[in-house]
Amino acid sequence: MGRSYLMSFFFEFILVLLTFFSMTLIGNVISRYFPTLMQKEQGDRYGRIDSLRGYLALGVFIHHFVITFYWKVEGDWIRPPEDFFNNLGQSSVSLFFMITGFLFTKKAIESRYLIDWKNFYLNRFFRIVPLYTFLIAIVFLIVALKTGFTLQLSVKGLIVEIAKWLLFKGEIINGYLDTRIILAGVDWTLKYEWLFYIVFPLLLVSLKYSWLVLLVVFITIVGAIFPADIKLFVWFFNSQFFILFIFGVLTAILGQYNIISYLRNRISSVIAMLALGLVLFLFPTSFGFFQSLLLVVFFIPVAFGNTLFGILDSKGAKLLGDISYSIYLLHGVVLFVVFSLIFPDCFSNINRASFMGLMVPMGGLVVLISMLTYKYIEKPCIHFGKSFYNVKFNNNKIDEVGNYEHSKQQPPL
């Protein structure tokens, strides 16, 4: 490893930190001078998870930003050659899965496992599907533009391709080979989110019985230590990713014990940051059993309120968390439109260093567009889903996970 490589990597690492700082600054400015623009009706969730989500979404953006350079220069959509940039995306996805498992299990435990499942699934539908459908429409529009608005297959074939995308198994559309690159391939994680939602009731049943909890832990450990080539595949699901949700579930169970006060001090912050740093810098991939355990070490303090020296406590970080789903889903579209439609020839005379200098402005563009999609697509659809439930089923006040608030009649699980 030569000195020039180290200097180059140091420069790019500083750019990564600058991107996180600049996006937080944008969030602070919006929160301070335009407080009603992104106003939330609900308070914070657990710990600093909302803020963490924003940084995780930015991590995935940076991951795909670097991949875009190699795709445009070398013609292949492949992982970055640097482990750090590869792990920045993979570890973010792993933590996203843990967050989902943690949040819903925590809510379920607090409600004593009394959940309105109709509201739960309606809420999940209106939270995830509208923005995803909107972006699918953009993908089809871009594909139509790239294929000269000429249908390359039968109408029946086109319908099948649309159905695959709606089932989070999208592939090539109308013969355009780079279709999945338009979304940077991030849609693959949504199928695992929905798998978790489907099996979540069964997980809650197991939590009522200690022996089933032990069984879940055992299966988790055994499944996690399998070599990558013999992971359990069911349809198009890989067990190694679902295990990450289970780690989040187990974290929520851990919260029932009196340990929270020990997780909010500076020592816990140091340990958490060290664990994350080990994953980012020392491994070729974040998708491994030991790496997942290190990410759990990082995740547990944050889940129970550790601000990581105040990093997760700013208004800007919280705003990034609000729009994290938009950042996650649409950053690929922004990268594709800018570098494949607006400036398709810019890579003929740009080197890696110059391209990396575009990270901050491109991140700013993604964040600003995400604010708009959150305000005009995500938020209205979430409110519509809640209103639809209250009108269609009952008038009890329901929170966003599906638990009854101030309801005299609580349906059994």
N, C-alpha and C positions, 0 to 999 in steps of 0.2 A: 504494500500500500504506500504509494509515493506521497511526497509532501504536497504536490499540486492537487492530488485527489482530496487530501485532507482539507486543504484550503478551500477547494470548491465545495465540498460537503459542508464545511463550517458556514460558508456564505449562504448556501441553500437552507441550512437549519435556521439561520438568523431570519431568512425570508419567511420560513414557516411560523416562527414566533411573531414576526411582524404582522403576518396575516391574521393570526389569532387576536393580536392586540388591536389591529386596525378594525376588524369586524366588531370587536367588543366596544371600541370607541364609537363606531357608527350606531350601535345599539344604545349606548349611553346618550348620544346626541338626540336620537329619536325619542327616547324615554323622557328626556329632560325638556326638549323644546316642542315636541309633538305628543304629549302624554295621552291624548285621546285617539291617536292614530292606530295604536296597537293595544289599546286597553283590554285587559282581561277581566272577566267577571269573577273568576275564582282566584283564591289565594295560592300560595306555594303548595306544592305537593310535599313529598317526603324528602327531608334533607335538602340537598342541592342537585337533585336529579334533573330538574328542568334545565338548569344551567349546563350541566354535564352534557345533556342531549345536544345542545347547540354546538359545543366544541367537537363532539363526536361527528356530527353532520359535516362540519368544516374539515375534519380529518379525512372523511371519505371524499370530499371535494378535492383536497390536495392530492390524495392518492390517485384519483382519476385525472387530475390536471397533469401530473407527471406522466401517466400512461399515455395521455393524448399526444405528448411530444413524440414518443417512440412510435405510436401508431401513424402519425403523419410523416415521420421521417423514414421509418423502416417498413411500414405497411402492415404491421401486426399489432393487434390489441393484446399485449402481454403484460405480465407483472413488471413493475419497475425493477431495474437491476440492483438498486439499493434496498437492503432489507428494511431500513427505516421507513421509506416511503411505502413499501409493501405492507408493513405491519401497521402503519398509521391508519390504513383503510380496514384491514382485517380485524385489528383490535377494537376499532370503533364499532364494527358490526357485532362482534362478540359481546361488547358491553351493551349495545342496543338490545340484544336478545335477553341479557341478564336483567336489564331494566324492566322489560315487559313482564318476565316471570316474577320479579320482585313486587312491582306495583300492584298487580292484580291479586297476588296472594296476600299481600299486606292488607289490601282493602277487604278481602274475603275474611281474613282472620278478625279484623276489627268489627265486621258486621256479624260475626259468629256464624259465618257460612250461609247467611240468609241473603240470597241474591235473586233479583228479578231477571231471569234469563232472557226474556223477550226484550227488555230494555238494554241488557248487556250487548246482545248481538245487533240490535238496531243502532246502538251507539257506535259500535265498532265499524259497522257498514258505512254510516255517514261520516265517520272520522277518516276512513282510509280510502274508500272507493271513489268519491267524487273527484278529488284531485288526481288520482291515478287515471280515471277515465278521461279527464281533461288532457292529461299528458299523452295518453294513448292516441287521442284525436290529433294532437300535434305531431306525434310520430308518424301517423298515417299520412298527414298532410306533407311532411317532409319527404316521406317515401314517394308519394305521388309526384312531388316536384323532381326528385332525383330520377324517377323512371319516366319522366316526360308525360305524366298524366295518362299513361297508356296501361291498360289492364293486361298483365302478363300471364294471367291464369284465369280459370273459370270463376264465375260468381260464387259457386258453391265452395271452391277452394279458398276464396277470399273470406267467406263467412267462417270457415274452419279456422283460418289464421286469426281472425278477430276473436273467436271464441277462446283460442289458446292464450291470447294476451289477457283476456278477461279472467282467465284461470291462472294467471301469473306464470304461464309457461310459454310466453311469446318467443317466436323464432323469426325467421326471415319473412318479410312481407313483400308480396308482389315481385319476388325474385331479387330484391335488393339485399345484397349480402351483408351490408353493414347496419342492418336494421337495429340490432340490439345495442350497438354502440351509441345510438342516439340518446338512449337513457343511461348510458354507461353501464348497462347490465344490472342496475340496482334492484330491478323488480324481483329478482330471485329471492330476496329476503322476505317479501310479503307473503309468499306461500308458506314460509315457516311461521310467520306471525299468525296466519289463519289456522295452521295446524295446531298451534298452541291454544287458540281460542276454542277450537273444536274439542280438544281433549281436556281443557281446563276443568270442566265439571267433574271428570273422573279423578283429576288430581286433587280436587277439594275433598272428594269422598275419601281418598287415601289419607289425607291429612287428619281426618277424624280418628284414625286408628294408628297407634304408634308403630305397630308391626309393619303396616303398609308403608309408613314413612321410611323405616329401615330398609324395606325392599326396594323402594325408589332410589335410596342412596346407593344401595348395592348395585343395582342395575346401572345407575349413572356412572359409578366408578369403573365397573367392568366394561361398559360400552365405551367409555372415554379412553381407556388404555389400549383398545384394539388398534392395530396398525391401520393406517389410512386406507390401504388397499382391501381391507376386509370389513370396513364399516358396513353397518346394516342399511341397505337401501330398500325403501318401500315406495313403490311407484317412482316418484322423482324426489324423494326426501332422503337426506343423509343423516344418520343418527348423531353424528358428531356435532351438528349444529343445534339439534333439539336439546342436547345435553346442556347447552349454555342456558336455556330457559330454566332447566332444573336447578342450575346453580343459583339463579335468581330466586326461585321458589325457596330453596334452602336458606338463602340469606334472609328472606322474610320470616321464616320459622325461627332463625337465630335471634330476630328482634324481639321475641317473646321473653328473652332472658335479660337480666339487668346488666347489660354490657355497654349500653349506648354511651354512658358518660366516659368510658375508657377509649372511645373511638373519635373523640372530637378534640383531642389535644395535639400539640405539635409533633410529638413522637409518632402518633398515628399518621399524621400528614407526611412525615418524612418516609415512613415505611411504605405508604401508599404510592408516593411518587417514585420511590426506588423500585417497587415492584413493576410499575408501569414502564419505567425506563429500561428495565431488564428485558421486558417483552419487546419493546420498540427497537432496541439496539443489538441484542445478543442472539436473536433467533431468525432464521430465514422465513418463518411463518408464525402467525399468532394462533393458528388453528391446530393446537396440540394440547394434550392433557396437562402437562406441566405449565405451559403458557396460560392455559385457562385458569389454573389455580392461582397463578400470579395476578391475573386480572381480577379474580375474586378478592384477593388481598387488597387490591386497589379499590375495588367497588364497594366493599362492605363499609369502610369509614364514610365514604361519600353518601351511601344510601341512608346512613343514620346521622347525617348532619354535618360532617366535616367539610369545611369550605376550602380546604387545601390552601391555607395561608391567605384566604380571602379571594382567591381566584374565581370561585363559584358564587360569590356574594354580591357581584355588581349588577346594576339594573341592565346594563348592556348584555351581560351573560344570560340573564333571565329572558331578555327579549329574543336572543338567539335561540334559546330553548323553545320559546313559543313557536318560532317559525322553522324549527329543525326538520320537521317532516317535509316542508316545501324545499328547504335547502337540499335535503337528501334526495328527493325525487327529481327535481328539475335541474340540478347543476349540470347533468350530462347533456340536457337539451341546450343549455346556454353555451357550453363548451363546443358542442357540435355546430350550432348556428354560427358562432363567431369564427371558428377555425375551419369549418367546412363549407359554409354558405357565404358568409360576408367576406372573409379573408382566406380563401382556399389556397392561395399561392404564397402565403407569407412564410412558409417553412422552406422555401427555396433559398432564402438568404437570411436565415435566423439560426443562431446556435443555441445550445442548451442554456447557457448563462443568460442570454437575452430573453429567451422564452420564460425562464424562471422569474425574471423581473416582472412579468405580467401577472404573477400570482396574486398580488394584492389588489390591483384594479379588477381582475376577473372575479376575485372573491367578493369585492364590493358590489359588483354587478349582480352576482348570484344572490347576495343578501337583500339588495333592494328589490329585486324581482320577487324574491320569496316573501317579502313583506306584503307585496300586492296580492300574491296568490293566497296567502294566509288570510288577509283581510277580506278579500272578495270571493274566495272559493271555500277554503277550509272552515273559517269561522261561521259564515252563513249556513253552510251545510250541517255543521255540528248543532247549531241552534235549531235548524229545521228538524233534525232528527229528534231532538228533545221535545219540541213542540208537537211533532207528529205522534210521539209515544203518549204524551199527556192527553192529547185529544182522542186518540184511538183507544187507549186502554184504561187509564185512570188519571186522577189529578194529584196524586201524591208527588212530592218533590223528590226527584231522583238525581243522584250525583252521576258523574261521567263514567263510572265503572259499572253502575247498575245497582248500587246499594240503595235501600230505602233510607231517606232522611225524614225523621218526624212522622213516620207512618205507624198507625195503630195496628194495621194488618200486615204482617210480614209473611210472605209465602215461604214454605219450606224449600230447601235446596232441591 
